[in-house]
Amino acid sequence: MAENLFSQRARAIKRSVIGALKDGVKGDDVISLGEGVPDKAAFPAEELAVVAEKVLREQGRDILQYGAVQGYVGLREQLSQLMEQYGINYGPENIQVTTGSMQSLELATKLFLEPGDIVLVEDPTFIDAQNVIRFSGATVKGIPCDDEGMNLEILEKTLKSHVNIKAIYVIPDFQNPTGLCWTVERRKAFMELVSKFGVVVLEDNPYGELSYTHAPYKGLAHYDQKGQVVFMGSLSKTLSPGMRLGWLAGAEPIIHMISLVKEQSDIHSSIPDHVIAATYMQDYDYKGHVQSMCAMYKKRLDALANALEEELPEFTFQKPEGGFFIWISLPDGINDMSFFTAALDEGVLVIPGTPFLVGVHNKSYIRVNFSGRTEEELVEAVKRMHKAYQNMIK
């Protein structure tokens, strides 16, 4: 009976493809390269425990009470300082703390999108972002990328030929799933182009601090002259995904409206978590913590890339400079879903590329994660992938 009352949008919801694929994994001997997660061994658990006890003892009754919709001001001050590395100079008043970056995107879709609107995205792009955008009633349209970022020639033609494009959603830094990092030149040219059109740019940057070869690039918001960019950041990849700490930053009128949408959604995010995170970032060496994560993940990236080149030279990829993922192009004639099944039979989980794709592609791809596994596990995983491939071409 209740199912008949579900809205059309609710009926269209499909479970995360990655979650559904993981359901098929049985046995502790499977090496999963599927989840885009940080290594839990890197979490500063002991330091956070000290901080949690301190803030609850000293401020407990205050922070356990209802708080500000925008979030604890001390955390917003820390996030303001954090964004300076991206060349973004927004004060605490221009920041809305959220319950993770997925809520940031959801709030943005509630504020900006209506049924019938079009949102342009990189093709391929993050699966769950596609789902959130589509749930708003908007249509997702993909723009292909090259090695430097979004293809601006195709983007310009698309912007000129569609009147109902409302937003452009991009992940310029170590994108999920491709690991692509836009060049400085492409970032500047992109912002120069979009400034000619009345669209909002949703800049998602959960991986920007996880740069293994260079300092973080300037964000798109750094080049924004018209207040078009809404920057979305996250502490999930560097501090803790379980604390669910994300934020949006942008021009004051946008943040004012985002705060009204947030208030109607859940009043505010967890103030105790805000205070714990802010106090940790103030009392401890957060930057040094991130640098240690980068050093560990770079070794894992190198181990995985070297193993792939040695064991599977037919599989091609562009080695990323940061982030969590390698995007692999499979040999002609090898289907991604078929390879997923063959690899799982050998005890390794990879994610097929098809769910990330927005348009029609002639190639098959897989996404593999390196942050959540040790170097030894990554090498063994590639050996199992090699066996799977050999079984497919016999």
C-alpha positions as CSV (number, residue, x, y, z in Angstrom):
1,M,0.0,0.0,0.0
2,A,2.7,2.5,1.0
3,E,4.6,2.0,-2.2
4,N,1.7,3.4,-4.1
5,L,2.2,6.7,-2.2
6,F,5.8,7.2,-3.1
7,S,6.6,10.2,-5.3
8,Q,7.7,9.7,-8.9
9,R,11.2,10.9,-8.0
10,A,11.4,8.5,-5.1
11,R,10.4,5.6,-7.3
12,A,13.2,6.5,-9.7
13,I,15.9,6.2,-7.0
14,K,18.3,3.4,-7.6
15,R,20.8,2.1,-5.1
16,S,24.4,3.2,-5.5
17,V,26.0,1.0,-8.1
18,I,29.1,0.6,-6.1
19,G,27.1,-0.5,-3.0
20,A,25.2,-3.0,-5.1
21,L,28.4,-4.5,-6.6
22,K,29.9,-4.8,-3.2
23,D,26.9,-6.9,-2.1
24,G,28.2,-9.6,-4.4
25,V,31.5,-9.9,-2.5
26,K,31.7,-12.9,-0.3
27,G,34.7,-14.1,1.7
28,D,37.4,-12.3,3.6
29,D,40.0,-13.2,0.9
30,V,38.7,-10.7,-1.6
31,I,40.9,-7.7,-2.1
32,S,38.6,-4.7,-2.7
33,L,39.8,-1.9,-4.8
34,G,36.3,-0.5,-5.0
35,E,35.7,1.9,-2.2
36,G,36.9,5.4,-2.4
37,V,38.0,5.6,1.2
38,P,40.9,6.8,3.2
39,D,42.9,4.3,5.2
40,K,41.5,4.2,8.7
41,A,45.0,3.7,10.1
42,A,45.6,7.3,9.0
43,F,42.9,8.8,11.2
44,P,44.2,10.8,14.1
45,A,42.1,8.8,16.5
46,E,44.1,9.4,19.7
47,E,44.4,13.1,19.1
48,L,40.7,13.4,18.4
49,A,39.9,11.5,21.6
50,V,42.0,14.0,23.6
51,V,40.2,16.9,21.9
52,A,36.8,15.4,22.4
53,E,37.3,14.9,26.1
54,K,38.7,18.5,26.4
55,V,35.9,20.2,24.5
56,L,33.1,18.2,26.2
57,R,34.5,18.9,29.7
58,E,35.1,22.6,29.0
59,Q,32.2,23.5,26.7
60,G,29.9,20.5,26.9
61,R,26.7,22.1,27.9
62,D,27.1,24.9,25.4
63,I,28.0,22.7,22.4
64,L,25.3,20.1,23.1
65,Q,22.7,22.8,22.7
66,Y,21.2,23.9,19.4
67,G,23.7,26.1,17.5
68,A,24.1,28.3,14.5
69,V,22.7,27.2,11.2
70,Q,25.9,28.1,9.4
71,G,27.9,26.0,11.8
72,Y,30.4,26.7,14.6
73,V,32.2,29.9,13.8
74,G,35.6,28.4,15.0
75,L,35.4,25.7,12.4
76,R,34.4,28.2,9.7
77,E,37.5,30.2,10.6
78,Q,39.7,27.1,10.2
79,L,38.0,26.3,6.9
80,S,38.6,29.9,5.7
81,Q,42.3,29.5,6.4
82,L,42.4,26.1,4.7
83,M,40.9,27.5,1.5
84,E,43.8,30.0,1.3
85,Q,45.9,27.3,-0.2
86,Y,43.5,27.3,-3.2
87,G,43.8,31.0,-3.6
88,I,40.2,31.4,-2.2
89,N,39.7,34.3,0.2
90,Y,36.3,33.8,1.8
91,G,35.8,34.7,5.5
92,P,33.7,32.7,8.0
93,E,30.6,34.6,7.0
94,N,30.9,33.2,3.4
95,I,30.9,29.6,4.6
96,Q,28.1,27.1,5.3
97,V,29.1,23.9,7.1
98,T,27.3,20.8,6.0
99,T,26.9,17.2,6.8
100,G,29.5,16.2,4.3
101,S,30.0,17.2,0.6
102,M,27.0,15.1,-0.6
103,Q,24.8,17.3,1.5
104,S,26.5,20.4,0.0
105,L,25.6,19.2,-3.4
106,E,22.0,18.4,-2.4
107,L,21.6,21.9,-0.8
108,A,22.9,23.4,-4.0
109,T,20.5,21.5,-6.2
110,K,17.6,22.5,-3.9
111,L,18.6,26.2,-4.2
112,F,19.4,26.4,-7.9
113,L,17.6,23.6,-9.8
114,E,14.1,23.0,-11.1
115,P,12.7,20.2,-13.2
116,G,13.7,20.7,-16.8
117,D,17.0,22.4,-16.0
118,I,20.2,21.0,-17.5
119,V,23.4,20.5,-15.5
120,L,26.6,20.0,-17.4
121,V,29.2,17.6,-15.9
122,E,32.5,16.1,-16.9
123,D,32.1,12.8,-18.7
124,P,32.7,10.5,-16.9
125,T,31.9,11.8,-13.4
126,F,31.0,10.8,-9.8
127,I,28.1,8.4,-9.8
128,D,26.4,9.8,-6.7
129,A,26.6,13.4,-7.9
130,Q,24.7,12.3,-11.0
131,N,22.0,10.7,-8.8
132,V,21.6,13.8,-6.6
133,I,21.3,16.1,-9.6
134,R,18.7,13.8,-11.3
135,F,16.7,13.6,-8.1
136,S,16.1,17.3,-8.4
137,G,14.4,16.8,-11.7
138,A,17.2,18.2,-13.7
139,T,18.9,16.5,-16.6
140,V,22.6,15.6,-16.6
141,K,24.5,16.2,-19.8
142,G,28.2,15.2,-20.2
143,I,31.0,17.2,-21.6
144,P,34.1,15.2,-22.5
145,C,37.5,15.9,-21.1
146,D,41.1,15.8,-22.5
147,D,44.3,15.5,-20.5
148,E,44.0,19.2,-19.4
149,G,40.4,19.3,-18.3
150,M,36.9,19.9,-19.7
151,N,36.8,20.3,-23.5
152,L,36.0,24.0,-23.8
153,E,35.2,23.9,-27.5
154,I,32.4,21.4,-26.9
155,L,31.4,23.2,-23.7
156,E,31.0,26.5,-25.5
157,K,28.9,24.9,-28.3
158,T,26.7,23.3,-25.7
159,L,26.2,26.5,-23.7
160,K,25.2,28.3,-26.9
161,S,22.8,25.7,-28.1
162,H,20.8,25.0,-24.9
163,V,18.9,27.8,-23.1
164,N,18.0,25.9,-20.0
165,I,21.5,25.1,-18.7
166,K,21.5,26.2,-15.1
167,A,24.7,24.8,-13.6
168,I,28.1,23.2,-14.4
169,Y,29.3,20.6,-11.8
170,V,33.0,19.8,-11.9
171,I,35.7,18.1,-9.9
172,P,38.9,19.9,-11.2
173,D,41.3,18.3,-8.7
174,F,42.0,14.5,-9.0
175,Q,38.6,13.8,-10.3
176,N,36.4,10.8,-9.3
177,P,36.7,8.5,-11.3
178,T,39.5,9.5,-13.6
179,G,42.0,11.1,-11.3
180,L,42.3,14.0,-13.8
181,C,43.6,17.3,-12.5
182,W,42.9,20.4,-14.6
183,T,45.8,22.5,-15.7
184,V,46.1,26.1,-14.6
185,E,45.6,27.3,-18.2
186,R,42.4,25.2,-18.6
187,R,41.0,26.6,-15.3
188,K,41.6,30.2,-16.4
189,A,40.1,29.6,-19.8
190,F,37.1,27.7,-18.3
191,M,36.2,30.6,-16.0
192,E,36.7,33.2,-18.8
193,L,34.3,31.2,-20.9
194,V,31.6,30.6,-18.3
195,S,31.7,34.2,-17.2
196,K,29.9,35.0,-20.5
197,F,26.9,32.8,-19.5
198,G,24.4,33.0,-16.7
199,V,25.2,29.7,-15.1
200,V,26.4,28.7,-11.6
201,V,29.6,26.6,-11.3
202,L,29.6,23.9,-8.6
203,E,33.2,23.2,-7.8
204,D,33.5,20.0,-5.9
205,N,37.0,19.6,-4.2
206,P,37.2,16.7,-1.8
207,Y,40.7,15.6,-3.0
208,G,42.6,18.9,-3.5
209,E,44.8,18.6,-0.5
210,L,45.8,15.1,-1.5
211,S,48.4,16.2,-4.1
212,Y,51.4,14.0,-4.3
213,T,53.7,15.9,-6.8
214,H,53.0,19.6,-6.3
215,A,51.3,22.2,-4.1
216,P,47.5,22.4,-4.5
217,Y,46.3,24.3,-7.6
218,K,44.3,27.4,-7.3
219,G,40.6,26.6,-7.3
220,L,38.2,27.8,-10.0
221,A,36.8,30.2,-7.4
222,H,40.1,31.9,-7.4
223,Y,39.5,33.0,-11.0
224,D,35.8,33.9,-10.4
225,Q,35.1,37.6,-11.1
226,K,31.3,37.4,-11.1
227,G,30.4,35.3,-8.0
228,Q,29.4,32.3,-10.2
229,V,31.4,29.6,-8.3
230,V,30.1,27.8,-5.3
231,F,33.1,25.9,-3.8
232,M,32.3,22.6,-2.0
233,G,35.0,21.2,0.3
234,S,35.2,18.2,2.6
235,L,37.2,16.9,5.6
236,S,36.2,13.3,4.9
237,K,39.3,12.4,2.9
238,T,41.8,14.0,5.3
239,L,40.3,14.0,8.8
240,S,37.4,11.6,9.1
241,P,34.5,10.6,6.8
242,G,32.5,9.4,9.8
243,M,32.4,12.9,11.3
244,R,30.5,14.1,8.1
245,L,32.1,17.5,7.8
246,G,31.8,19.4,4.5
247,W,31.2,23.0,3.5
248,L,30.1,25.4,0.8
249,A,31.7,28.7,0.2
250,G,30.6,31.5,-2.1
251,A,29.2,35.0,-2.4
252,E,27.2,36.3,0.5
253,P,23.8,36.2,-1.2
254,I,24.3,32.6,-2.2
255,I,25.4,31.5,1.3
256,H,22.5,33.4,2.9
257,M,20.1,31.4,0.8
258,I,22.0,28.1,1.2
259,S,21.7,28.6,5.0
260,L,17.9,29.0,4.7
261,V,17.7,25.7,2.7
262,K,20.0,24.1,5.3
263,E,17.8,25.2,8.1
264,Q,14.8,23.6,6.5
265,S,16.7,20.4,5.9
266,D,18.1,19.7,9.4
267,I,18.5,23.0,11.3
268,H,22.3,22.5,11.5
269,S,25.0,19.8,11.4
270,S,26.5,18.3,14.6
271,I,28.0,21.2,16.6
272,P,30.1,18.9,18.8
273,D,31.8,17.5,15.7
274,H,32.4,21.1,14.5
275,V,34.1,22.0,17.7
276,I,36.1,18.8,17.9
277,A,37.4,19.3,14.3
278,A,38.1,23.0,14.8
279,T,40.0,22.4,18.1
280,Y,42.0,19.6,16.5
281,M,43.0,21.9,13.6
282,Q,44.0,24.6,16.1
283,D,45.8,22.5,18.6
284,Y,47.5,19.9,16.4
285,D,49.5,20.0,13.1
286,Y,46.7,19.4,10.6
287,K,48.9,20.3,7.7
288,G,51.5,17.9,8.8
289,H,48.9,15.2,9.2
290,V,47.8,15.7,5.6
291,Q,51.4,15.6,4.4
292,S,51.9,12.2,6.1
293,M,48.8,10.9,4.4
294,C,50.1,12.1,1.1
295,A,53.4,10.4,1.6
296,M,51.7,7.1,2.4
297,Y,49.2,7.3,-0.5
298,K,51.9,8.2,-3.0
299,K,53.8,5.0,-2.2
300,R,50.6,3.1,-2.7
301,L,49.9,4.8,-6.0
302,D,53.4,4.1,-7.2
303,A,53.1,0.4,-6.2
304,L,49.8,0.0,-8.0
305,A,50.9,1.9,-11.1
306,N,54.2,-0.1,-11.4
307,A,52.3,-3.4,-10.9
308,L,49.8,-2.5,-13.6
309,E,52.6,-1.6,-16.0
310,E,54.4,-4.9,-15.3
311,E,51.5,-7.3,-15.2
312,L,49.0,-5.7,-17.5
313,P,50.7,-3.7,-20.2
314,E,47.6,-4.0,-22.4
315,F,45.7,-1.9,-19.8
316,T,46.3,1.8,-20.3
317,F,46.0,4.6,-17.9
318,Q,47.2,8.1,-17.0
319,K,48.9,8.0,-13.7
320,P,47.3,10.6,-11.4
321,E,49.2,13.2,-9.4
322,G,46.9,12.8,-6.4
323,G,43.5,11.7,-5.1
324,F,42.4,8.1,-4.6
325,F,41.8,6.5,-8.1
326,I,43.4,5.2,-11.3
327,W,41.0,5.1,-14.3
328,I,42.0,2.2,-16.6
329,S,41.1,1.8,-20.2
330,L,40.6,-1.9,-21.0
331,P,41.9,-3.6,-24.2
332,D,39.5,-3.7,-27.2
333,G,37.0,-6.5,-26.9
334,I,37.1,-6.6,-23.0
335,N,33.8,-5.5,-21.5
336,D,34.0,-3.8,-18.1
337,M,31.2,-5.8,-16.5
338,S,32.6,-9.1,-17.8
339,F,36.0,-8.1,-16.4
340,F,34.4,-7.2,-13.1
341,T,33.0,-10.7,-12.9
342,A,36.2,-12.4,-13.9
343,A,38.3,-10.4,-11.5
344,L,35.9,-11.2,-8.6
345,D,36.2,-14.9,-9.4
346,E,40.0,-14.4,-8.8
347,G,39.4,-12.6,-5.5
348,V,39.7,-8.9,-6.4
349,L,36.9,-6.3,-6.7
350,V,37.2,-3.5,-9.2
351,I,34.5,-1.0,-10.2
352,P,33.2,-1.1,-13.8
353,G,33.4,2.2,-15.6
354,T,30.0,2.2,-17.2
355,P,28.0,3.7,-14.3
356,F,30.3,6.7,-14.3
357,L,29.7,7.5,-18.0
358,V,27.2,10.1,-19.0
359,G,27.3,9.7,-22.8
360,V,28.0,6.9,-25.2
361,H,31.6,5.6,-25.2
362,N,33.3,3.1,-27.5
363,K,35.7,2.0,-24.8
364,S,35.4,0.0,-21.6
365,Y,37.0,1.2,-18.4
366,I,37.4,0.2,-14.7
367,R,38.2,2.3,-11.7
368,V,40.6,1.1,-9.0
369,N,41.3,2.6,-5.6
370,F,44.7,2.6,-4.0
371,S,44.3,4.6,-0.8
372,G,42.5,1.9,1.2
373,R,45.0,-1.0,0.6
374,T,48.7,-1.6,1.5
375,E,51.3,-1.8,-1.1
376,E,51.5,-5.5,-0.8
377,E,47.8,-5.9,-1.2
378,L,47.8,-3.7,-4.3
379,V,50.5,-5.8,-5.9
380,E,48.6,-9.0,-5.1
381,A,45.4,-7.5,-6.4
382,V,47.0,-6.7,-9.8
383,K,48.4,-10.3,-10.0
384,R,44.8,-11.5,-9.6
385,M,43.6,-9.1,-12.2
386,H,46.2,-10.5,-14.5
387,K,44.9,-14.0,-14.0
388,A,41.3,-12.8,-14.7
389,Y,42.4,-11.1,-17.9
390,Q,44.3,-14.3,-19.1
391,N,41.2,-16.3,-18.4
392,M,39.2,-14.0,-20.6
393,I,41.5,-14.1,-23.6
394,K,42.2,-17.9,-23.6
